[in-house]
Amino acid sequence: MKNIWQSRLGGTKPILIQAPMEGVTDTVFRQVISKCGKPDLFFTEFTNVSGLISEKGHDSVAKRLKFSPLEKPIIAQVWGNNPQDYEKAAKLIIHMGFDGIDINMGCPDRKVVKKGSCSGLINNPKLASEIIKMTKKGAGGNLPVSVKTRLGYNKIQTEEWIGFLLKFDLDAITIHGRFSRQMSRGDADWEEIGKAVRLRDKTKSKTLIIGNGDIKTIQEAQEKYEKYLVDGVMIGRAIFKNIFLFDKNIDSEKVKPKEKLQLLLDHLALWKKTWGDAKNFSDMKKFYKIYVSGFPEASDFRNKLVQINSIEEAISTVSGYIKTFL
Ligand SMILES: Cc1cc2nc3c(=O)[nH]c(=O)nc-3n(C[C@H](O)[C@H](O)[C@H](O)COP(=O)(O)O)c2cc1C
C-alpha cells in the first residue's frame, strides 16, 4: 500500500490539510468542502479507540469514521489511554480503507486530559511511547502512523517533547503552535514550529512536519511553508470564513448569495440522507453563517433559520427564500 505521507501526496508543496474539528468536519461537511475546493488530505474527528473496539460503544463512535470516496485520501484520528486498544483499533482502521492513523496528543479538553489522554500524554512520555509502539504494531506496516500534538503542556517544550516524538520514526507530526494550557488563546507560535523542523533535520529523521495554527488563506500557508520549511500546513477554523478556501482560483467575495444558499441546501440534503435521526439536527446550526452571509438580509434570515428545529422545514425555508428573494 502506498504511504500517503512519504509519497508527499504526489509531490504537492506544501501539503494542505483540512484540520479535524470535532462536531464540525464529519463526512457530510468534508464532502461539501471537497466540492468547493479540495484539500490534499482530510482527517476524521477524533475517535476513541476503546469505544471503537467495544461492542457497546462501537455504534456511537463509528459514525465519526464514516467517509465517502470523495474524501479520499483520509486519515482516521484516534485518542485514548490504553495501548492495547490502539493496536486493535489500528487493525480495524486498516480494513475500513483509511490512508493512515493519527494519534491525538493535542486536545486540551479537561475531561480527556484528566484521564491521561490527548495532550495529557505530553506529561506522560512513557505511556505516549507505548501507545505509538502498539499503534504501529496494529498497523503492521500497512498504515502510516502520525501524531497531532502541541508545543508542550504548561509551557513551550519543543526540544524536549517534539525531540522525544522524533525518536519513533513516525510518518508525520502535526504541531499546533500553542501549548495545551493555552487552549486557543494567544497567537500560534510559528517560530517554534520552525524550530521543530530544524530539530527534525538535525536528527535526519524522515518524519514530515506539518504546521498548524491561525492560518486563514492558502497564501498564508505558502508564506509559512517558505519561511519555516514545514512539509505541510493544516488549516482548521478558517473554513468557517471561506468554504472555498482550498481552491485558490475562487474569490469567495465574488460568489453570489444564491450559490452559497444552494450549497446550504446541498449540505442540508446530504445531512438528512447521511444522518437522518442518528444526529441531533441542532448540530447543523453552526454551519449557517458560512452560507448565509454577504447580503443585507443575511443576519435576519440566519435568525429565522436558527429557530427551525426540523431538517425538512429548514430545507423548504431555504428553497423558498432562494425562489422568493434572490
Ligand atoms: C470545534 C473544534 C474542534 C476540534 N476538534 C479537534 C479534533 O477532533 N482533533 C484534533 O486533533 N484537533 C481538533 N481541533 C483543533 C484543530 O484541529 C486545530 O488544531 C486548531 O483549531 C488550530 O488550527 P486553526 O487555527 O487553523 O483553527 C478542534 C478545533 C476546533 C475549533
The ligand as an SDF file (V2000), in Angstrom:
LIG
                    3D

 31 33  0  0  0  0  0  0  0  0999 V2000
  -14.5190   22.9790   17.1530 C   0  0  0  0  0  0  0  0  0  0  0  0
  -13.1360   22.3920   17.1130 C   0  0  0  0  0  0  0  0  0  0  0  0
  -12.9770   21.0170   17.2130 C   0  0  0  0  0  0  0  0  0  0  0  0
  -11.6850   20.4410   17.1590 C   0  0  0  0  0  0  0  0  0  0  0  0
  -11.5640   19.0730   17.1820 N   0  0  0  0  0  0  0  0  0  0  0  0
  -10.3370   18.5030   17.0020 C   0  0  0  0  0  0  0  0  0  0  0  0
  -10.1830   17.0890   16.8650 C   0  0  0  0  0  0  0  0  0  0  0  0
  -11.1360   16.3060   16.8880 O   0  0  0  0  0  0  0  0  0  0  0  0
   -8.9160   16.6030   16.7300 N   0  0  0  0  0  0  0  0  0  0  0  0
   -7.8160   17.4340   16.6830 C   0  0  0  0  0  0  0  0  0  0  0  0
   -6.6840   16.9560   16.5420 O   0  0  0  0  0  0  0  0  0  0  0  0
   -7.9470   18.7540   16.7900 N   0  0  0  0  0  0  0  0  0  0  0  0
   -9.1660   19.3220   16.9190 C   0  0  0  0  0  0  0  0  0  0  0  0
   -9.2880   20.6910   16.9500 N   0  0  0  0  0  0  0  0  0  0  0  0
   -8.0860   21.5290   16.7690 C   0  0  0  0  0  0  0  0  0  0  0  0
   -7.8840   21.8790   15.2900 C   0  0  0  0  0  0  0  0  0  0  0  0
   -7.6340   20.7020   14.5350 O   0  0  0  0  0  0  0  0  0  0  0  0
   -6.6880   22.8550   15.1060 C   0  0  0  0  0  0  0  0  0  0  0  0
   -5.5370   22.2500   15.6440 O   0  0  0  0  0  0  0  0  0  0  0  0
   -6.9250   24.1970   15.7910 C   0  0  0  0  0  0  0  0  0  0  0  0
   -8.2210   24.6890   15.5110 O   0  0  0  0  0  0  0  0  0  0  0  0
   -5.8790   25.2280   15.3340 C   0  0  0  0  0  0  0  0  0  0  0  0
   -5.9100   25.4050   13.9470 O   0  0  0  0  0  0  0  0  0  0  0  0
   -6.6630   26.6670   13.2400 P   0  0  0  0  0  0  0  0  0  0  0  0
   -6.1260   27.9150   13.8860 O   0  0  0  0  0  0  0  0  0  0  0  0
   -6.3130   26.5620   11.7920 O   0  0  0  0  0  0  0  0  0  0  0  0
   -8.1240   26.5060   13.5140 O   0  0  0  0  0  0  0  0  0  0  0  0
  -10.5480   21.2810   17.0200 C   0  0  0  0  0  0  0  0  0  0  0  0
  -10.7190   22.6660   16.9410 C   0  0  0  0  0  0  0  0  0  0  0  0
  -11.9870   23.2290   16.9750 C   0  0  0  0  0  0  0  0  0  0  0  0
  -12.1200   24.7270   16.8520 C   0  0  0  0  0  0  0  0  0  0  0  0
  1  2  1  0
  2  3  1  0
  2 30  2  0
  3  4  2  0
  4  5  1  0
  4 28  1  0
  5  6  2  0
  6  7  1  0
  6 13  1  0
  7  8  2  0
  7  9  1  0
  9 10  1  0
 10 11  2  0
 10 12  1  0
 12 13  2  0
 13 14  1  0
 14 15  1  0
 14 28  1  0
 15 16  1  0
 16 17  1  0
 16 18  1  0
 18 19  1  0
 18 20  1  0
 20 21  1  0
 20 22  1  0
 22 23  1  0
 23 24  1  0
 24 25  2  0
 24 26  1  0
 24 27  1  0
 28 29  2  0
 29 30  1  0
 30 31  1  0
M  END
$$$$
